[in-house]
Amino acid sequence: MAGMAIFNLPSASSIFFRASPSSSLTATLSLSFKPSVLPMRGLSGKPFRPRFPKIYAFSSNDIKVGSNIEVDGAPWKVLEFLHVKPGKGAAFVRTKMRNYLSGNTVEKTFRAGVTIDEADIFKETKQFTYKDGSQFVFMDLNTYEEIRLNASDVGDKMKYLKEGMDCIMLFWNGKVIDFEVPITVQLTVVDVDPGLKGDTAQGGSKPATLDTGAVVNVPLFVNIGDEILVDTRTGQYMSRA
């Protein structure tokens, strides 16, 4: 006849163990509480994040543009990749990557199918509020916590920043390593040669200075005070707003 044993533990989640069909022993561990189904949240009401970073592994065959990987203890972003299968020898993946911390760009080759660590990078929306000297101040609108970036950290993106603009901050190991401006921004022309009667979008272009300091080539019909849309990835004029 099968035997049964019951153990009571002071604190733990409910555990049930059953032996294989060929075994005659069944054990049950009974607990005093039920696990919660609600997500853990911090004092600010935001989802709780683990203190230690999680490292996820994937195959080099899964690399694509925009992949965030960790190599030699640093986070990298894949800018370009090419899967190569030579006539002789093993297949490999050739990549061009940018180091988030140093900004350096290198080319690196991985053997096909090799395991790579994915960098534990998470994103949060912050609003650019104002410029304080050489620092750019961003705010979390939920906690009102400020994040300050130096001009060297902002780089060329400063020419698209306007007060009140929502940006995406990238965090790694608890610190900001990069940020993203919107792909399309609406800016005002503050200086440009006057347009001529009969000018059309196909009639050429001219440089225009925008309210953020950016200089963009615009159609000849664009005048001072016009609102235009600019693609921040290319720095090119898209259309009138």
Disulfide bonds with the S-S distance in Angstrom:
none
